[in-house]
Amino acid sequence: MNSQEKKITAPIPVPGTPEASGELADLLSLMARLRADCPWDKKQSNHSLIPYAIEEAYELGEAVQGDDDEDIKGELGDVLLQVVFHCQMYAEQGRFDMSDVITTLQEKLIRRHPHVFEAETLQDEAAVKERWDEIKAEEQQARAARGKPQRRLDNTKAGSALMQAQDVQKQASKLGFDWEGVSGAFDKLDEEIAELKAEILDKPKVEIQDNIADIEKELGDCMFALVNVARKLNLDAETATLTCVHKFKSRFGYIEDQLSAAGKRLEDSDINEMDALWEAAKQYERD
């Protein structure tokens, strides 16, 4: 019986104060209780949770890199929470429940590993990858048969906005939709920055606020164009941005440490003092 044939019922909220049992059924009941009684959980939707799911995936990656068991367990739990939260809401809508999600995953894993569960024999990793791609293509055909049209950019890799931007540009480039060199990408970046400036500079705050939706689009165009520059230079936009984030955190940490050594808090400092310490942090990196 599939999820379309069976009656979907949401888990029953756990009464009283629950214990941490380690059982999936108890976790589902706990989530049901939160949806029933917690104001923040009650107002969430599947769409409102999207940023949290992305954030938790990144935090899990950082925890694995840090290799601390307690951190890893905590972040794995946060990722699991996103799955449980979504399943609870979809069950409330009568669409599907956790058992349907688990069944779909089991079916996919079995289907995509015929070399493990069937007589089919694949000799090496390359052969496994080739067969995996064939099976995914068959799944796409089945999806198209359900009325979901397959377009050339539909296989853009999931990930951050920067990662998706770079991949969609890469896919379009393979189809001939691209500049020959980096100069074209720079020209487009200059054009987009000029358009963004035109929406903001010398405009009163009230006009800027009234046009904030258009400004957001222009800003997105600038970032998309900058990703194009990175791609044409064979650089990864995500890695470049993360490098900048880590550099900023390191330099700001230097500012905080220096102020603390002087018996001051960040809140007690001003922009001039922090700018001077910022420059000192840059010199400290060079030394």
C-alpha positions as CSV (number, residue, x, y, z in Angstrom):
1,M,0.0,0.0,0.0
2,N,1.5,3.4,-1.0
3,S,1.1,6.8,0.6
4,Q,-1.7,7.7,-1.8
5,E,-3.8,4.6,-0.8
6,K,-3.3,4.6,3.0
7,K,-4.8,7.1,5.4
8,I,-2.2,9.5,6.7
9,T,-2.4,10.4,10.4
10,A,0.0,12.6,12.2
11,P,1.9,11.2,15.3
12,I,0.1,11.7,18.7
13,P,1.7,14.3,21.0
14,V,3.6,12.8,23.9
15,P,1.9,13.7,27.2
16,G,3.7,15.1,30.3
17,T,7.4,15.6,30.3
18,P,9.0,13.0,28.0
19,E,12.3,11.1,28.5
20,A,15.1,10.8,26.0
21,S,14.6,7.2,25.0
22,G,16.5,7.0,21.8
23,E,13.5,5.6,20.0
24,L,12.2,7.1,16.7
25,A,8.6,6.7,17.6
26,D,9.1,8.7,20.8
27,L,10.9,11.4,18.8
28,L,8.0,11.7,16.4
29,S,5.6,12.0,19.4
30,L,7.8,14.7,20.9
31,M,7.8,16.6,17.7
32,A,4.0,16.3,17.6
33,R,3.9,17.8,21.1
34,L,6.0,20.7,20.1
35,R,3.8,21.4,17.1
36,A,0.8,21.4,19.5
37,D,2.1,23.5,22.3
38,C,5.2,25.5,21.3
39,P,4.2,28.9,19.7
40,W,7.3,29.0,17.5
41,D,6.9,25.5,16.2
42,K,3.2,26.0,15.6
43,K,3.7,28.9,13.3
44,Q,6.3,27.2,11.1
45,S,5.7,25.9,7.6
46,N,7.6,23.6,5.3
47,H,8.8,26.7,3.4
48,S,9.8,28.6,6.5
49,L,12.1,25.8,7.5
50,I,14.1,25.7,4.3
51,P,16.9,28.1,5.6
52,Y,17.2,26.1,8.8
53,A,17.7,22.8,6.9
54,I,20.4,24.4,4.8
55,E,22.1,25.9,7.8
56,E,22.1,22.6,9.7
57,A,23.7,20.8,6.8
58,Y,26.5,23.2,6.8
59,E,26.9,23.0,10.6
60,L,27.1,19.3,10.3
61,G,29.9,19.6,7.8
62,E,31.8,21.9,10.1
63,A,31.3,19.5,13.0
64,V,32.7,16.6,11.0
65,Q,35.7,18.6,10.1
66,G,36.2,19.4,13.8
67,D,36.0,15.7,14.6
68,D,34.4,16.2,18.1
69,D,32.0,13.4,18.9
70,E,29.6,15.6,21.0
71,D,29.5,18.3,18.4
72,I,28.9,15.7,15.6
73,K,26.1,14.0,17.6
74,G,24.5,17.4,18.2
75,E,24.6,18.4,14.6
76,L,23.4,15.1,13.3
77,G,20.5,15.5,15.7
78,D,19.7,18.9,14.3
79,V,19.7,17.5,10.8
80,L,17.4,14.8,11.9
81,L,15.1,17.4,13.6
82,Q,14.6,19.0,10.2
83,V,13.5,15.6,8.7
84,V,11.2,14.9,11.6
85,F,9.8,18.5,11.6
86,H,8.9,18.3,7.9
87,C,7.4,14.9,8.2
88,Q,5.2,16.0,11.0
89,M,3.8,18.9,9.0
90,Y,3.3,16.8,5.9
91,A,1.5,14.2,8.0
92,E,-0.7,17.0,9.4
93,Q,-1.6,17.8,5.9
94,G,-2.5,14.2,5.2
95,R,0.1,13.9,2.4
96,F,2.7,11.4,3.8
97,D,4.4,10.4,7.0
98,M,7.9,9.3,8.2
99,S,7.3,5.7,7.2
100,D,6.7,6.8,3.6
101,V,9.9,8.8,3.6
102,I,11.8,5.8,5.0
103,T,10.2,3.4,2.5
104,T,11.1,5.7,-0.4
105,L,14.7,5.9,0.8
106,Q,14.9,2.1,1.1
107,E,13.5,1.6,-2.3
108,K,15.9,4.1,-3.8
109,L,19.0,2.5,-2.1
110,I,17.9,-1.0,-3.3
111,R,17.2,0.2,-6.8
112,R,20.5,2.1,-7.2
113,H,22.6,-0.8,-5.9
114,P,21.9,-3.7,-8.2
115,H,25.5,-4.8,-7.9
116,V,24.8,-5.4,-4.2
117,F,21.3,-6.8,-4.1
118,E,21.0,-8.5,-7.5
119,A,23.2,-10.8,-9.7
120,E,24.6,-7.8,-11.5
121,T,28.4,-7.5,-11.0
122,L,30.4,-4.3,-11.3
123,Q,34.1,-4.5,-11.1
124,D,35.2,-1.0,-9.9
125,E,34.1,2.4,-8.7
126,A,33.9,3.8,-12.2
127,A,31.5,1.1,-13.3
128,V,29.4,1.7,-10.2
129,K,29.2,5.4,-11.0
130,E,28.3,4.7,-14.6
131,R,25.5,2.3,-13.6
132,W,24.3,4.8,-10.9
133,D,24.0,7.5,-13.6
134,E,22.0,5.1,-15.8
135,I,19.6,4.3,-13.0
136,K,19.2,8.0,-12.2
137,A,18.3,8.6,-15.9
138,E,15.7,5.9,-15.7
139,E,14.3,7.6,-12.6
140,Q,14.1,10.9,-14.5
141,Q,12.2,9.2,-17.3
142,A,9.7,7.8,-14.7
143,R,9.4,11.4,-13.3
144,A,8.7,12.7,-16.7
145,A,6.0,10.1,-17.1
146,R,4.3,11.5,-14.0
147,G,4.0,14.9,-15.8
148,K,7.2,16.4,-14.6
149,P,9.0,17.8,-17.6
150,Q,12.8,17.4,-17.7
151,R,14.8,20.4,-18.8
152,R,18.5,20.7,-19.3
153,L,19.2,22.8,-16.2
154,D,16.9,20.7,-13.9
155,N,19.9,18.7,-12.7
156,T,21.7,21.7,-11.2
157,K,23.3,20.5,-8.0
158,A,21.6,21.4,-4.7
159,G,23.6,23.6,-2.4
160,S,24.1,27.2,-1.5
161,A,23.1,30.0,-3.9
162,L,26.7,30.4,-4.9
163,M,27.1,26.7,-5.6
164,Q,23.9,26.6,-7.6
165,A,24.8,29.7,-9.6
166,Q,28.2,28.3,-10.5
167,D,26.8,25.0,-11.5
168,V,23.9,26.4,-13.6
169,Q,26.4,28.6,-15.4
170,K,28.6,25.6,-16.0
171,Q,25.7,23.6,-17.5
172,A,24.7,26.5,-19.7
173,S,28.3,26.9,-20.9
174,K,28.3,23.2,-22.0
175,L,25.4,24.1,-24.3
176,G,27.2,27.1,-25.8
177,F,25.6,29.8,-23.7
178,D,28.7,31.6,-22.4
179,W,31.3,34.3,-23.1
180,E,34.5,33.2,-24.8
181,G,36.8,34.7,-22.1
182,V,36.7,36.4,-18.7
183,S,36.5,39.9,-20.2
184,G,32.9,39.3,-21.2
185,A,32.1,38.2,-17.6
186,F,33.8,41.4,-16.3
187,D,31.8,43.5,-18.7
188,K,28.6,42.0,-17.4
189,L,29.7,42.5,-13.8
190,D,30.4,46.2,-14.5
191,E,27.0,46.5,-16.2
192,E,25.2,44.9,-13.2
193,I,27.0,47.0,-10.6
194,A,26.1,50.2,-12.5
195,E,22.4,49.1,-12.5
196,L,22.6,48.4,-8.8
197,K,24.2,51.8,-8.1
198,A,21.5,53.5,-10.2
199,E,18.8,52.0,-7.9
200,I,20.5,53.2,-4.7
201,L,22.9,56.1,-5.0
202,D,21.6,59.6,-4.5
203,K,18.1,58.2,-3.7
204,P,16.2,59.1,-0.5
205,K,15.8,56.3,2.0
206,V,12.1,56.1,1.5
207,E,12.5,55.6,-2.2
208,I,15.1,52.9,-1.6
209,Q,12.7,51.1,0.8
210,D,9.9,51.4,-1.7
211,N,12.1,49.8,-4.4
212,I,13.7,47.2,-2.2
213,A,12.4,44.3,-4.2
214,D,13.9,45.6,-7.4
215,I,17.2,46.4,-5.5
216,E,17.3,42.8,-4.3
217,K,17.0,41.6,-7.9
218,E,19.8,43.9,-9.0
219,L,22.0,42.8,-6.1
220,G,21.4,39.1,-7.1
221,D,22.4,40.0,-10.7
222,C,25.7,41.4,-9.4
223,M,26.4,38.3,-7.3
224,F,25.5,36.0,-10.2
225,A,27.8,38.0,-12.5
226,L,30.7,37.8,-10.0
227,V,30.2,34.0,-9.8
228,N,30.6,34.0,-13.6
229,V,34.0,35.8,-13.2
230,A,35.1,33.1,-10.7
231,R,34.0,30.3,-13.0
232,K,35.9,31.8,-16.0
233,L,39.0,31.9,-13.8
234,N,38.5,28.2,-12.8
235,L,37.9,29.3,-9.2
236,D,35.1,28.0,-6.9
237,A,32.9,30.9,-5.8
238,E,31.8,29.1,-2.6
239,T,35.4,28.4,-1.6
240,A,36.5,31.9,-2.3
241,T,33.6,33.3,-0.2
242,L,34.2,30.9,2.7
243,T,37.9,31.9,2.6
244,C,36.8,35.5,3.0
245,V,34.4,34.6,5.8
246,H,37.1,32.8,7.8
247,K,39.5,35.7,7.2
248,F,37.0,38.2,8.4
249,K,36.3,36.1,11.5
250,S,40.0,35.8,12.2
251,R,40.7,39.5,11.9
252,F,37.6,40.5,14.0
253,G,38.7,37.9,16.6
254,Y,42.1,39.7,16.7
255,I,40.3,43.0,17.4
256,E,38.3,41.4,20.2
257,D,41.4,39.8,21.7
258,Q,43.3,43.1,21.6
259,L,40.5,45.0,23.2
260,S,40.0,42.4,25.9
261,A,43.7,42.5,26.7
262,A,43.3,46.3,27.2
263,G,40.3,45.6,29.5
264,K,37.7,46.8,27.0
265,R,34.7,45.3,25.3
266,L,33.8,45.6,21.6
267,E,30.8,47.7,22.7
268,D,33.2,50.2,24.4
269,S,35.2,50.7,21.3
270,D,34.5,52.9,18.3
271,I,35.0,52.5,14.5
272,N,38.3,54.4,14.5
273,E,39.9,52.1,17.1
274,M,38.5,49.0,15.5
275,D,39.8,50.1,12.1
276,A,43.3,50.6,13.5
277,L,43.2,47.1,15.0
278,W,41.9,45.7,11.7
279,E,44.9,47.0,10.0
280,A,47.1,45.6,12.8
281,A,45.4,42.2,12.2
282,K,46.3,42.4,8.5
283,Q,49.9,43.1,9.4
284,Y,49.9,40.3,12.0
285,E,48.8,37.9,9.1
286,R,51.7,39.1,6.9
287,D,54.2,38.6,9.8
